[in-house]
């Protein structure tokens, strides 16, 4: 559990209506440790912050707490090590989830929103896809451009330009819950898909809150999350936009735990200290990569968890835009 972030009062704005359906009536559910209230729309059951940080506050938060910062405040303190592993092993769990549904990437136009350093896009490019990314972190964009030579734009997620562009596949992994206007974002994403194109996304699973209550880590951390989806709400809102839901399930990713205790936090801090030591000595870093690769070759890729009763912490959803014949 993270220490609650302190938002500046003049950086907060009130949501006058549900950002998904526009309904003005809501039911109060909970006040997060950062002081922001969770409201549930009485019409569509979408859960959102009744008072949320504005764009200035969010940009500052991402700059200070995501790809930079100390162990105590960096959300993605391990991300670049993860990206390196994805490229080394030629394996990405997110793409493995797509294998049963998208079997051919050659020539596919792919957009990833929130692509970070571009590891997923790099693997797809190797498969023959025509890839483009959008990312808010300048540090991550620099790596995607300089290291992988990818076409990645540095821009706020909600301001991406899709005019006169169409894509076969659009991906948002753990991004939609960050965007202030999910209704307009989903409308624009579906518009940008070619008929028969795929939209792939993951979001936190708010069913966990229904199951375990306010101790759920999804409301006890991740202060940049502006809203929350239940499976039925996500399913309905995508179907309303002319999409066929091909797959929807929940999962709990490796390393995720509810309620990390003191022992786990201390262990994690020690691991990070060891990682910093390894990074200072290139031979040790190279040895680590070799050991990781050897272990992967011997044991094979891990089995991906999948829960059809939506007990997992996150949701995976793959939808297909209807063709002209299906409309």
Secondary structure, 3 states (H helix, E strand, C coil): CCCCCCCCHHHEEECCCCCCCCCCCEEEEEECCCCCEEEEECCCCCEEECEEECHHHHHHHHHHHCCCCCCCCCCCCCHHHHHHHHHHHCCCHHHHHHCCCCCCCCCCEEEEECCCCCHHHHHHHHCCCEEEEEECCHHHHHHHHHCCCCCEEECCHHHCCCCCCCEEEEEEECCHHHCCCHHHHHHHHHHHEEEEEEEEEEEEECHHHHHHHHHCHHHHCCCCCCEEECHHHHHHHHHCCCEEEEEEEEECCCCCCCCCCHHHHHHHHHHHHHHHHHHHCHHHHHHHHHHHHHHHHHHCCCCCCCECCCCCCEEEEEEEECCCCCC
